[in-house]
Amino acid sequence: MGTDSTGAQAGARTFLMTGPRIGGALFARHKVAVVDLSRANASLDRPMDLVLGYTTLRQASWLLDFPARRWAITSGPAPG
């Protein structure tokens, strides 16, 4: 079960994702949850393609510059 920012709960299927590449870095195999974002995206000007979860985020050090709308991996997985 997962809980969103409104407190609503929903179940999600989990899968093992192997070798994802993000920002040119090759991440280790890890468990991910798969959810349908269509309902959340219905009210957004810029729809989400995905949400990075803890199992992905913990594998690297990230620089997230929200005002400038940019991000970078500062250390972590080797370039792939």
Secondary structure, 3 states (H helix, E strand, C coil): CEECCCCCEECCEEEEECCCEECCEECCCEEEEECCCHHHHCCCCCCCCCCCCHHHHCCCEEEEECCCCEEEEEECCCEC
